[in-house]
Amino acid sequence: IKEVLAGELQLHYQPKIALIDSKVVGFEALIRLRDEYGALKGPYFIDAFQRAGYSHIIDRFVINTVAEDLARWALEGFFPKVSINIDPNNITDSQLLAIMNDRLGSVAHQVEIEMLESAFMLDLSRIDSCIKQLKQCGFRFWLDDFGTGFSSLSLLSRINVDGIKLDRSILANASEPKGRTLYLQICKLCSSLADIPQLI
């Protein structure tokens, strides 16, 4: 935490590429730290902030920075979709929801919120209620890193998300026959669920 306070938090935007035509379809906001010596580092500090109960500080930084960047880009005629990651423990916090609506509500249609599967294990009904509230404002939700750990297929029928991001390990194993079958079947399952109105 001291290293973060001595350095500078930054957001770097990683492009999302559509495989079908290689076009950029959006960006994912990734948090980075430029330390006091100028070196750029990955988010190794996230766990420490979570354990100390300060993860809301990072979430607020991300929300405020994305709001500022989207406003600046709009002046230049650029209106990209940006996905952000929110700590699962904070998605039900009323203050954070208010900040999100205040800072990003006007551009909610450009913002996608990614949440780990573990978030839904905390309090599914309460989290689902918060998601519905934000979706009514125009935000979209993605289930992030599906396929890691003990993923539950039954969860897919119980949550109200707009899309699913498969863990990269599933794609990495697609070069093997069994891995390819698993990858294709998961994609087919997710595509079928997307055709059900209440999941959209």
C-alpha positions as CSV (number, residue, x, y, z in Angstrom):
1,I,0.0,0.0,0.0
2,K,2.9,2.3,0.8
3,E,4.4,1.6,-2.7
4,V,1.1,2.6,-4.3
5,L,0.8,5.8,-2.3
6,A,4.4,6.7,-3.3
7,G,3.7,6.0,-7.0
8,E,1.0,6.8,-9.5
9,L,-2.0,4.7,-10.4
10,Q,-2.8,4.6,-14.1
11,L,-5.3,2.9,-16.4
12,H,-4.1,1.3,-19.6
13,Y,-6.7,0.3,-22.2
14,Q,-6.3,-3.1,-23.8
15,P,-8.2,-3.4,-27.1
16,K,-10.8,-6.2,-27.6
17,I,-10.5,-7.7,-31.1
18,A,-13.3,-9.4,-32.9
19,L,-11.9,-12.6,-34.5
20,I,-14.3,-12.6,-37.4
21,D,-13.0,-9.3,-38.9
22,S,-10.1,-8.3,-36.7
23,K,-11.8,-5.0,-35.8
24,V,-11.5,-3.4,-32.4
25,V,-14.9,-3.7,-30.6
26,G,-14.0,-2.1,-27.3
27,F,-11.3,-1.8,-24.6
28,E,-10.7,-3.3,-21.1
29,A,-9.4,-0.8,-18.5
30,L,-6.4,-2.4,-16.8
31,I,-4.9,-0.8,-13.7
32,R,-1.2,-0.3,-13.5
33,L,1.2,1.3,-11.1
34,R,4.1,3.6,-12.1
35,D,6.3,3.4,-9.0
36,E,8.4,6.2,-7.5
37,Y,11.3,5.2,-9.8
38,G,9.2,5.4,-13.0
39,A,8.9,1.6,-13.5
40,L,5.5,0.4,-14.7
41,K,4.1,-2.6,-12.8
42,G,1.0,-4.8,-12.9
43,P,-1.7,-4.9,-10.3
44,Y,0.3,-7.0,-7.7
45,F,-1.2,-4.8,-5.0
46,I,-4.9,-5.6,-5.5
47,D,-4.9,-8.4,-2.9
48,A,-3.2,-6.3,-0.3
49,F,-5.8,-3.6,-0.7
50,Q,-8.6,-6.1,-0.5
51,R,-7.2,-7.7,2.7
52,A,-6.8,-4.2,4.3
53,G,-10.4,-3.3,3.3
54,Y,-9.3,-0.5,0.9
55,S,-10.4,-2.0,-2.4
56,H,-13.1,0.6,-2.7
57,I,-10.3,3.2,-3.2
58,I,-9.1,1.4,-6.3
59,D,-12.7,0.9,-7.6
60,R,-13.4,4.6,-7.2
61,F,-10.1,5.5,-9.0
62,V,-11.1,3.3,-11.9
63,I,-14.6,4.7,-12.1
64,N,-13.5,8.3,-11.9
65,T,-10.6,7.8,-14.4
66,V,-12.8,6.0,-17.0
67,A,-15.4,8.8,-16.6
68,E,-12.8,11.4,-17.3
69,D,-11.3,9.5,-20.3
70,L,-14.7,8.9,-21.9
71,A,-15.6,12.5,-21.5
72,R,-12.3,13.6,-23.1
73,W,-12.6,11.1,-25.9
74,A,-16.2,12.2,-26.6
75,L,-14.9,15.7,-27.3
76,E,-12.7,14.1,-30.0
77,G,-15.6,12.2,-31.5
78,F,-14.5,8.9,-30.1
79,F,-17.1,6.8,-28.3
80,P,-15.7,3.4,-27.4
81,K,-17.1,0.7,-25.1
82,V,-14.9,0.2,-22.1
83,S,-15.1,-2.7,-19.6
84,I,-14.0,-2.3,-16.0
85,N,-13.4,-4.8,-13.2
86,I,-15.1,-4.1,-9.8
87,D,-14.3,-5.9,-6.5
88,P,-17.0,-8.4,-5.8
89,N,-17.2,-7.2,-2.2
90,N,-18.1,-3.7,-3.4
91,I,-20.7,-4.3,-6.0
92,T,-23.5,-4.2,-3.4
93,D,-22.1,-1.1,-1.6
94,S,-24.7,1.7,-1.9
95,Q,-22.1,4.4,-2.0
96,L,-20.1,2.8,-4.8
97,L,-23.3,2.3,-6.8
98,A,-24.2,6.0,-6.3
99,I,-20.7,7.0,-7.5
100,M,-21.0,4.8,-10.5
101,N,-24.4,6.2,-11.5
102,D,-23.2,9.8,-10.9
103,R,-19.9,9.5,-12.8
104,L,-20.8,7.0,-15.5
105,G,-24.6,7.0,-15.6
106,S,-24.7,9.3,-18.6
107,V,-22.4,7.0,-20.6
108,A,-23.7,3.7,-19.1
109,H,-24.3,2.3,-22.6
110,Q,-20.5,2.5,-23.2
111,V,-19.6,0.7,-19.9
112,E,-19.3,-3.0,-19.3
113,I,-18.7,-4.3,-15.8
114,E,-16.8,-7.5,-15.4
115,M,-17.3,-9.7,-12.4
116,L,-15.6,-12.9,-11.3
117,E,-17.7,-16.0,-10.7
118,S,-16.7,-15.9,-7.0
119,A,-18.7,-12.7,-6.6
120,F,-22.0,-14.6,-7.2
121,M,-21.1,-17.1,-4.5
122,L,-21.1,-14.4,-1.8
123,D,-24.8,-13.4,-1.9
124,L,-26.4,-14.3,-5.2
125,S,-29.8,-12.7,-4.6
126,R,-28.4,-9.4,-3.4
127,I,-25.8,-9.2,-6.1
128,D,-28.3,-10.0,-8.7
129,S,-30.6,-7.2,-7.4
130,C,-27.7,-4.7,-7.7
131,I,-27.0,-5.9,-11.2
132,K,-30.6,-5.4,-12.3
133,Q,-30.5,-1.9,-10.8
134,L,-27.4,-1.0,-12.8
135,K,-28.6,-2.7,-16.0
136,Q,-31.8,-0.5,-15.9
137,C,-29.4,2.5,-16.1
138,G,-27.8,1.0,-19.2
139,F,-24.7,-0.8,-17.8
140,R,-23.9,-4.2,-19.1
141,F,-22.4,-7.1,-17.2
142,W,-20.0,-9.8,-18.1
143,L,-19.0,-13.0,-16.2
144,D,-15.2,-12.9,-16.1
145,D,-12.7,-15.8,-16.3
146,F,-15.4,-18.5,-16.5
147,G,-13.8,-21.9,-16.3
148,T,-11.3,-21.3,-13.5
149,G,-11.4,-23.2,-10.3
150,F,-14.7,-25.0,-9.7
151,S,-16.9,-23.3,-12.2
152,S,-20.6,-24.1,-11.8
153,L,-22.6,-24.6,-15.0
154,S,-25.8,-24.2,-13.0
155,L,-24.7,-20.6,-12.1
156,L,-25.2,-19.7,-15.8
157,S,-28.9,-20.3,-15.5
158,R,-29.3,-18.2,-12.3
159,I,-27.4,-15.0,-13.1
160,N,-28.4,-12.0,-15.3
161,V,-25.3,-11.2,-17.3
162,D,-24.9,-10.0,-20.9
163,G,-21.9,-12.1,-21.8
164,I,-19.3,-14.5,-20.6
165,K,-15.5,-14.3,-20.8
166,L,-13.9,-17.7,-20.9
167,D,-10.7,-18.2,-19.0
168,R,-7.7,-18.2,-21.4
169,S,-6.7,-21.7,-20.3
170,I,-9.8,-23.1,-22.1
171,L,-8.7,-21.5,-25.3
172,A,-5.1,-22.5,-24.8
173,N,-6.1,-26.2,-24.6
174,A,-8.3,-25.9,-27.7
175,S,-5.3,-27.1,-29.8
176,E,-5.9,-30.6,-28.3
177,P,-8.9,-32.7,-29.4
178,K,-10.5,-32.9,-25.9
179,G,-9.8,-29.2,-25.3
180,R,-11.3,-28.2,-28.6
181,T,-14.4,-30.2,-27.9
182,L,-14.8,-28.5,-24.5
183,Y,-14.2,-25.1,-25.9
184,L,-16.8,-25.5,-28.7
185,Q,-19.4,-27.0,-26.4
186,I,-19.0,-24.2,-23.9
187,C,-19.4,-21.6,-26.7
188,K,-22.5,-23.4,-28.0
189,L,-24.0,-23.6,-24.5
190,C,-23.4,-19.9,-23.8
191,S,-24.8,-19.0,-27.3
192,S,-27.9,-21.0,-26.5
193,L,-28.4,-19.3,-23.2
194,A,-28.1,-15.9,-24.9
195,D,-31.2,-16.7,-27.0
196,I,-33.3,-16.9,-23.8
197,P,-34.9,-13.5,-23.3
198,Q,-34.5,-13.3,-19.5
199,L,-30.7,-13.8,-19.8
200,I,-30.2,-10.8,-22.1
